[in-house]
Amino acid sequence: MADVHVKRAMPSLIGGIFTAVAVFVLWLLLFGTASVPLIALGAVVSLGLGTWIRLADL
């Protein structure tokens, strides 16, 4: 089984949060705020990308 190590560095945390916020804002600008399901999908996508950046430490 692979040894999984979660990074705890502050820059990766800040980068993940910044990426999630930026993706969500861009999502709202591109798709608008007309429907709640579309906003919820944008939140899920932005949280997923922010988490990925946090764990990948790009």
MMTF fields as JSON, N, C-alpha, C and O atoms, coordinates in Angstrom:
{
  "mmtfVersion": "1.0.0",
  "mmtfProducer": "UNKNOWN",
  "numBonds": 231,
  "numAtoms": 232,
  "numGroups": 58,
  "numChains": 1,
  "numModels": 1,
  "chainsPerModel": [1],
  "groupsPerChain": [58],
  "chainIdList": ["A"],
  "bondAtomList": [4, 2, 8, 6, 12, 10, 16, 14, 20, 18, 24, 22, 28, 26, 32, 30, 36, 34, 40, 38, 44, 42, 48, 46, 52, 50, 56, 54, 60, 58, 64, 62, 68, 66, 72, 70, 76, 74, 80, 78, 84, 82, 88, 86, 92, 90, 96, 94, 100, 98, 104, 102, 108, 106, 112, 110, 116, 114, 120, 118, 124, 122, 128, 126, 132, 130, 136, 134, 140, 138, 144, 142, 148, 146, 152, 150, 156, 154, 160, 158, 164, 162, 168, 166, 172, 170, 176, 174, 180, 178, 184, 182, 188, 186, 192, 190, 196, 194, 200, 198, 204, 202, 208, 206, 212, 210, 216, 214, 220, 218, 224, 222, 228, 226],
  "bondOrderList": [1, 1, 1, 1, 1, 1, 1, 1, 1, 1, 1, 1, 1, 1, 1, 1, 1, 1, 1, 1, 1, 1, 1, 1, 1, 1, 1, 1, 1, 1, 1, 1, 1, 1, 1, 1, 1, 1, 1, 1, 1, 1, 1, 1, 1, 1, 1, 1, 1, 1, 1, 1, 1, 1, 1, 1, 1],
  "groupList": [{"groupName": "MET", "atomNameList": ["N", "CA", "C", "O"], "elementList": ["N", "C", "C", "O"], "formalChargeList": [0, 0, 0, 0], "bondAtomList": [1, 0, 2, 1, 3, 2], "bondOrderList": [1, 1, 2], "singleLetterCode": "M", "chemCompType": "L-PEPTIDE LINKING"}, {"groupName": "ALA", "atomNameList": ["N", "CA", "C", "O"], "elementList": ["N", "C", "C", "O"], "formalChargeList": [0, 0, 0, 0], "bondAtomList": [1, 0, 2, 1, 3, 2], "bondOrderList": [1, 1, 2], "singleLetterCode": "A", "chemCompType": "L-PEPTIDE LINKING"}, {"groupName": "ASP", "atomNameList": ["N", "CA", "C", "O"], "elementList": ["N", "C", "C", "O"], "formalChargeList": [0, 0, 0, 0], "bondAtomList": [1, 0, 2, 1, 3, 2], "bondOrderList": [1, 1, 2], "singleLetterCode": "D", "chemCompType": "L-PEPTIDE LINKING"}, {"groupName": "VAL", "atomNameList": ["N", "CA", "C", "O"], "elementList": ["N", "C", "C", "O"], "formalChargeList": [0, 0, 0, 0], "bondAtomList": [1, 0, 2, 1, 3, 2], "bondOrderList": [1, 1, 2], "singleLetterCode": "V", "chemCompType": "L-PEPTIDE LINKING"}, {"groupName": "HIS", "atomNameList": ["N", "CA", "C", "O"], "elementList": ["N", "C", "C", "O"], "formalChargeList": [0, 0, 0, 0], "bondAtomList": [1, 0, 2, 1, 3, 2], "bondOrderList": [1, 1, 2], "singleLetterCode": "H", "chemCompType": "L-PEPTIDE LINKING"}, {"groupName": "LYS", "atomNameList": ["N", "CA", "C", "O"], "elementList": ["N", "C", "C", "O"], "formalChargeList": [0, 0, 0, 0], "bondAtomList": [1, 0, 2, 1, 3, 2], "bondOrderList": [1, 1, 2], "singleLetterCode": "K", "chemCompType": "L-PEPTIDE LINKING"}, {"groupName": "ARG", "atomNameList": ["N", "CA", "C", "O"], "elementList": ["N", "C", "C", "O"], "formalChargeList": [0, 0, 0, 0], "bondAtomList": [1, 0, 2, 1, 3, 2], "bondOrderList": [1, 1, 2], "singleLetterCode": "R", "chemCompType": "L-PEPTIDE LINKING"}, {"groupName": "PRO", "atomNameList": ["N", "CA", "C", "O"], "elementList": ["N", "C", "C", "O"], "formalChargeList": [0, 0, 0, 0], "bondAtomList": [1, 0, 2, 1, 3, 2], "bondOrderList": [1, 1, 2], "singleLetterCode": "P", "chemCompType": "L-PEPTIDE LINKING"}, {"groupName": "SER", "atomNameList": ["N", "CA", "C", "O"], "elementList": ["N", "C", "C", "O"], "formalChargeList": [0, 0, 0, 0], "bondAtomList": [1, 0, 2, 1, 3, 2], "bondOrderList": [1, 1, 2], "singleLetterCode": "S", "chemCompType": "L-PEPTIDE LINKING"}, {"groupName": "LEU", "atomNameList": ["N", "CA", "C", "O"], "elementList": ["N", "C", "C", "O"], "formalChargeList": [0, 0, 0, 0], "bondAtomList": [1, 0, 2, 1, 3, 2], "bondOrderList": [1, 1, 2], "singleLetterCode": "L", "chemCompType": "L-PEPTIDE LINKING"}, {"groupName": "ILE", "atomNameList": ["N", "CA", "C", "O"], "elementList": ["N", "C", "C", "O"], "formalChargeList": [0, 0, 0, 0], "bondAtomList": [1, 0, 2, 1, 3, 2], "bondOrderList": [1, 1, 2], "singleLetterCode": "I", "chemCompType": "L-PEPTIDE LINKING"}, {"groupName": "GLY", "atomNameList": ["N", "CA", "C", "O"], "elementList": ["N", "C", "C", "O"], "formalChargeList": [0, 0, 0, 0], "bondAtomList": [1, 0, 2, 1, 3, 2], "bondOrderList": [1, 1, 2], "singleLetterCode": "G", "chemCompType": "PEPTIDE LINKING"}, {"groupName": "PHE", "atomNameList": ["N", "CA", "C", "O"], "elementList": ["N", "C", "C", "O"], "formalChargeList": [0, 0, 0, 0], "bondAtomList": [1, 0, 2, 1, 3, 2], "bondOrderList": [1, 1, 2], "singleLetterCode": "F", "chemCompType": "L-PEPTIDE LINKING"}, {"groupName": "THR", "atomNameList": ["N", "CA", "C", "O"], "elementList": ["N", "C", "C", "O"], "formalChargeList": [0, 0, 0, 0], "bondAtomList": [1, 0, 2, 1, 3, 2], "bondOrderList": [1, 1, 2], "singleLetterCode": "T", "chemCompType": "L-PEPTIDE LINKING"}, {"groupName": "TRP", "atomNameList": ["N", "CA", "C", "O"], "elementList": ["N", "C", "C", "O"], "formalChargeList": [0, 0, 0, 0], "bondAtomList": [1, 0, 2, 1, 3, 2], "bondOrderList": [1, 1, 2], "singleLetterCode": "W", "chemCompType": "L-PEPTIDE LINKING"}],
  "groupTypeList": [0, 1, 2, 3, 4, 3, 5, 6, 1, 0, 7, 8, 9, 10, 11, 11, 10, 12, 13, 1, 3, 1, 3, 12, 3, 9, 14, 9, 9, 9, 12, 11, 13, 1, 8, 3, 7, 9, 10, 1, 9, 11, 1, 3, 3, 8, 9, 11, 9, 11, 13, 14, 10, 6, 9, 1, 2, 9],
  "groupIdList": [1, 2, 3, 4, 5, 6, 7, 8, 9, 10, 11, 12, 13, 14, 15, 16, 17, 18, 19, 20, 21, 22, 23, 24, 25, 26, 27, 28, 29, 30, 31, 32, 33, 34, 35, 36, 37, 38, 39, 40, 41, 42, 43, 44, 45, 46, 47, 48, 49, 50, 51, 52, 53, 54, 55, 56, 57, 58],
  "secStructList": [7, 7, 7, 7, 7, 7, 7, 7, 7, 2, 2, 2, 2, 2, 2, 2, 2, 2, 2, 2, 2, 2, 2, 2, 2, 2, 2, 2, 2, 2, 2, 7, 1, 1, 7, 2, 2, 2, 2, 2, 2, 2, 2, 2, 2, 2, 2, 2, 2, 2, 2, 2, 2, 2, 2, 2, 6, 7],
  "xCoordList": [0.838, 0.0, 0.894, 1.941, 0.492, 1.287, 1.241, 0.213, 2.377, 2.452, 1.967, 2.604, 0.858, 0.259, 0.704, 0.587, 1.221, 1.686, 0.995, 1.138, 0.251, -0.427, 0.529, 1.085, 0.713, 1.615, 0.976, -0.225, 1.771, 1.261, 1.921, 1.856, 2.546, 3.221, 2.193, 1.16, 2.492, 1.59, 1.413, 0.292, 2.462, 2.251, 1.276, 0.515, 1.289, 0.345, -1.085, -2.024, -1.255, -2.588, -3.091, -4.233, -2.247, -2.636, -2.917, -3.882, -2.089, -2.303, -3.6, -4.298, -3.935, -5.185, -6.402, -7.377, -6.349, -7.467, -7.613, -8.722, -6.5, -6.544, -7.08, -7.885, -6.643, -7.113, -8.607, -9.323, -9.089, -10.518, -11.358, -12.388, -10.925, -11.671, -11.651, -12.68, -10.488, -10.38, -11.231, -11.89, -11.224, -12.031, -13.518, -14.283, -13.933, -15.348, -15.79, -16.877, -14.962, -15.3, -15.384, -16.311, -14.426, -14.475, -15.698, -16.318, -16.05, -17.248, -18.494, -19.322, -18.613, -19.776, -19.791, -20.857, -18.626, -18.564, -18.933, -19.588, -18.516, -18.805, -20.237, -20.873, -20.748, -22.048, -23.165, -24.336, -22.825, -23.854, -24.386, -23.947, -25.333, -25.918, -27.416, -28.187, -27.817, -29.24, -29.852, -31.029, -29.078, -29.661, -28.787, -27.558, -29.441, -28.75, -27.935, -26.815, -28.447, -27.633, -26.333, -25.31, -26.365, -25.16, -24.15, -22.945, -24.625, -23.738, -23.145, -21.958, -23.964, -23.479, -22.434, -21.437, -22.657, -21.676, -20.359, -19.284, -20.441, -19.246, -18.498, -17.267, -19.235, -18.601, -17.886, -16.782, -18.514, -17.905, -16.642, -15.619, -16.719, -15.558, -14.426, -13.274, -14.733, -13.682, -13.074, -11.861, -13.866, -13.322, -12.449, -11.418, -12.863, -12.052, -10.703, -9.675, -10.708, -9.444, -8.572, -7.354, -9.173, -8.401, -7.766, -6.616, -8.507, -7.974, -6.848, -5.836, -7.025, -5.988, -4.698, -3.607, -4.824, -3.643, -3.004, -1.779, -3.8, -3.269, -2.477, -1.381, -3.016, -2.358, -1.199, -0.21, -1.313, -0.259, 0.898, 2.024, 0.628, 1.635, 2.319, 3.545, 1.496, 2.034, 2.52, 3.004],
  "yCoordList": [-1.164, 0.0, 1.242, 1.252, 2.267, 3.489, 4.304, 4.382, 4.906, 5.774, 7.165, 7.832, 7.599, 8.883, 9.915, 9.703, 11.045, 12.109, 13.405, 13.862, 13.992, 15.257, 16.394, 16.449, 17.297, 18.412, 19.403, 19.663, 19.948, 20.874, 22.241, 23.033, 22.528, 23.807, 24.922, 24.717, 26.087, 27.233, 27.696, 28.04, 27.721, 28.167, 27.285, 27.793, 25.97, 25.113, 25.36, 25.281, 25.658, 25.977, 27.287, 27.367, 28.305, 29.601, 29.462, 30.036, 28.708, 28.492, 27.769, 28.106, 26.775, 26.045, 26.917, 26.859, 27.725, 28.626, 29.673, 29.932, 30.277, 31.293, 30.712, 31.349, 29.513, 28.868, 28.592, 28.835, 28.09, 27.796, 29.062, 29.059, 30.139, 31.399, 31.944, 32.385, 31.914, 32.431, 31.622, 32.195, 30.309, 29.461, 29.729, 29.784, 29.895, 30.149, 31.494, 31.601, 32.514, 33.835, 33.771, 34.321, 33.107, 32.976, 32.184, 32.512, 31.143, 30.353, 31.246, 31.193, 32.068, 32.951, 33.985, 34.326, 34.487, 35.456, 34.823, 35.455, 33.593, 32.931, 32.416, 32.553, 31.823, 31.164, 31.936, 31.593, 32.96, 33.769, 33.136, 32.066, 33.824, 33.355, 33.109, 33.343, 32.643, 32.477, 31.259, 31.283, 30.203, 28.997, 28.475, 28.521, 27.987, 27.47, 26.212, 26.089, 25.271, 24.088, 24.44, 23.789, 25.433, 25.832, 26.469, 26.27, 27.232, 27.815, 26.703, 26.733, 25.735, 24.615, 23.799, 23.369, 23.585, 22.868, 23.641, 23.044, 24.951, 25.785, 25.684, 25.669, 25.616, 25.475, 24.129, 24.054, 23.077, 21.747, 21.702, 21.159, 22.273, 22.3, 23.107, 22.674, 24.259, 25.1, 24.444, 24.527, 23.805, 23.101, 21.925, 21.654, 21.237, 20.132, 20.594, 19.982, 21.664, 22.182, 22.757, 22.577, 23.441, 23.969, 22.865, 22.982, 21.797, 20.646, 19.979, 19.586, 19.855, 19.249, 20.068, 19.509, 21.378, 22.253, 22.113, 22.058, 22.056, 21.903, 20.625, 20.629, 19.53, 18.237, 18.057, 17.4, 18.628, 18.472, 19.435, 19.187, 20.523, 21.528, 22.072, 22.083, 22.516, 23.052, 24.459, 25.066],
  "zCoordList": [0.0, 0.0, 0.0, 0.647, -0.709, -0.841, 0.445, 1.117, 0.771, 1.938, 1.537, 0.722, 2.097, 1.745, 2.772, 3.979, 2.269, 3.148, 2.742, 1.607, 3.662, 3.398, 3.736, 4.833, 2.779, 3.003, 3.973, 3.9, 4.869, 5.861, 5.747, 6.687, 4.632, 4.452, 4.24, 3.603, 4.78, 4.672, 3.217, 2.843, 2.377, 0.992, 0.208, -0.616, 0.453, -0.26, 0.217, -0.575, 1.5, 2.02, 1.42, 0.967, 1.418, 0.85, -0.637, -1.142, -1.341, -2.775, -3.064, -4.021, -2.247, -2.438, -2.189, -2.939, -1.141, -0.843, -1.938, -2.405, -2.35, -3.399, -4.7, -5.38, -5.048, -6.273, -6.203, -7.175, -5.072, -4.929, -5.059, -5.734, -4.417, -4.501, -5.923, -6.435, -6.561, -7.929, -8.902, -9.77, -8.768, -9.655, -9.438, -10.401, -8.184, -7.91, -8.471, -9.039, -8.317, -8.864, -10.383, -10.977, -11.011, -12.474, -12.915, -13.927, -12.165, -12.477, -12.459, -13.368, -11.406, -11.31, -12.423, -12.935, -12.806, -13.899, -15.238, -16.067, -15.447, -16.72, -16.822, -17.867, -15.74, -15.807, -15.122, -15.279, -14.374, -13.731, -12.453, -12.031, -11.861, -10.6, -10.751, -9.82, -11.907, -12.19, -11.505, -11.146, -11.321, -10.732, -9.592, -9.655, -8.572, -7.399, -7.727, -7.233, -8.539, -8.857, -9.596, -9.384, -10.436, -11.158, -10.213, -10.372, -9.234, -8.23, -7.358, -7.034, -6.986, -6.168, -6.93, -6.348, -8.216, -9.035, -9.091, -9.028, -9.206, -9.198, -7.882, -7.863, -6.781, -5.475, -5.356, -4.818, -5.856, -5.806, -6.666, -6.249, -7.862, -8.757, -8.136, -8.16, -7.588, -7.001, -5.763, -5.57, -4.931, -3.767, -4.195, -3.58, -5.24, -5.751, -6.275, -5.986, -7.038, -7.565, -6.461, -6.479, -5.509, -4.385, -3.561, -3.137, -3.335, -2.603, -3.373, -2.792, -4.667, -5.495, -5.46, -5.352, -5.55, -5.473, -4.096, -3.99, -3.057, -1.688, -1.551, -0.99, -2.055, -1.896, -2.879, -2.554, -4.066, -5.064, -4.798, -5.23, -4.092, -3.753, -5.007, -5.118, -5.936, -7.192, -7.02, -7.975]
}
